[in-house]
């Protein structure tokens, strides 16, 4: 991605305000920071990667827009990748769960169950995917 603007230098200092906003947002059950910022690394191509798990029955598209608007105000940048875990593909969920910093955790049991299920499903999927690739390559396709 080619970006016009760099992230504000004090981006990591804004996380407590983000935590406070998400903690008080009734539809957010848990939230993660993922990507390069989990390691405190900010480079010219960095963006802010946040993943949310929302309450069942939520209009995910609507809530994503409302939350994203507030996050843009807090962070002072539009370079935010906001992921709704409830509707995210398995491979991305597994990458997020494997490289996350927990921002908000209103229901630890649900979060642990979610993470466990994602990892089990991903390991099952990756084994099947590997078998398919082996068969395909052995046939020369």
C-alpha positions in Angstrom: 0.0 0.0 0.0 1.3 3.5 -0.9 0.4 6.0 1.8 0.2 9.7 1.7 0.5 10.4 5.4 2.5 8.8 8.2 0.9 7.8 11.5 1.1 10.4 14.2 4.3 9.9 16.3 2.5 9.5 19.5 0.1 6.8 18.2 0.8 4.3 21.0 0.1 6.9 23.6 -3.5 7.1 22.3 -4.2 3.4 23.1 -5.6 4.1 26.6 -8.2 6.4 25.1 -9.1 3.7 22.6 -9.3 1.1 25.4 -11.7 3.4 27.3 -13.9 4.0 24.3 -14.1 0.3 23.4 -14.6 -0.7 27.1 -17.6 1.6 27.3 -19.0 0.6 23.9 -21.8 -1.8 24.9 -21.7 -3.9 21.7 -17.9 -4.7 22.0 -17.2 -7.9 23.9 -13.5 -8.1 23.3 -10.9 -6.3 21.2 -7.4 -6.9 19.9 -4.6 -4.8 18.6 -2.7 -6.9 16.0 0.0 -6.4 13.4 3.2 -4.4 13.7 1.9 -2.1 16.5 1.7 -5.1 18.9 5.5 -5.0 19.0 5.6 -1.2 19.3 7.0 -0.8 15.8 5.8 2.1 13.8 7.3 2.5 10.3 6.2 4.6 7.3 4.0 1.9 6.0 2.3 1.1 9.3 -1.4 1.2 9.8 -3.4 0.5 12.9 -4.9 -3.0 13.0 -7.8 -3.5 15.4 -10.1 -6.6 15.6 -13.4 -6.6 17.5 -15.8 -9.3 18.6 -19.3 -7.8 18.8 -22.5 -9.0 20.5 -24.7 -11.4 18.5 -27.5 -9.8 16.7 -25.5 -6.6 16.1 -25.6 -5.0 12.7 -21.9 -5.5 12.0 -21.6 -3.1 9.0 -23.4 -0.3 10.8 -21.4 -0.7 14.0 -18.1 -1.0 12.1 -18.7 2.4 10.6 -19.7 4.0 13.9 -16.7 2.6 15.7 -14.3 3.4 12.9 -15.4 7.0 12.9 -14.7 7.3 16.6 -11.3 5.5 16.2 -10.3 7.9 13.4 -11.0 10.9 15.8 -9.1 9.3 18.6 -6.0 8.3 16.6 -6.0 11.3 14.4 -5.6 9.2 11.2 -7.6 7.2 8.7 -4.9 4.5 8.5 -7.0 2.0 10.5 -7.9 -1.5 9.5 -10.9 -2.5 11.6 -11.9 -6.2 11.5 -15.1 -7.6 12.8 -14.1 -11.1 14.1 -17.7 -12.4 14.0 -17.6 -12.3 10.2 -13.9 -12.6 9.3 -12.5 -15.6 7.3 -10.8 -18.3 9.3 -7.3 -17.7 8.0 -7.4 -14.1 9.0 -8.9 -14.9 12.4 -6.0 -17.4 13.0 -3.4 -14.8 12.1 -5.0 -12.3 14.4 -5.3 -14.7 17.3 -1.6 -15.7 16.8 -0.4 -12.1 16.9 -2.5 -10.0 19.2 -2.5 -7.7 22.2 -5.8 -7.7 24.1 -7.3 -4.2 24.4 -10.7 -5.1 25.9 -11.9 -8.3 27.5 -15.4 -8.1 28.9 -16.1 -11.8 28.8 -12.8 -13.8 29.2 -14.6 -17.2 29.0 -16.1 -16.3 25.6 -12.8 -14.9 24.4 -10.9 -18.1 25.4 -13.6 -20.2 23.7 -13.4 -18.1 20.5 -9.6 -18.4 20.4 -9.6 -22.1 21.1 -12.2 -22.7 18.4 -10.4 -20.6 15.8 -7.1 -22.4 16.4 -8.7 -25.9 16.3 -10.6 -25.1 13.1 -7.5 -23.6 11.5 -5.3 -26.5 12.3 -7.9 -28.9 10.9 -8.2 -26.7 7.8 -4.4 -26.3 7.3 -4.0 -30.1 7.5 -6.7 -30.7 4.8 -5.2 -27.9 2.7 -1.8 -29.5 2.9 -3.2 -32.9 1.8 -5.0 -31.2 -1.2 -1.8 -29.5 -2.3 0.3 -32.7 -2.0 -2.3 -34.6 -4.1 -2.4 -31.8 -6.6 1.3 -31.5 -7.0 1.8 -35.2 -7.2 -0.5 -35.2 -10.2 1.5 -32.4 -11.8 -1.3 -29.8 -11.8 
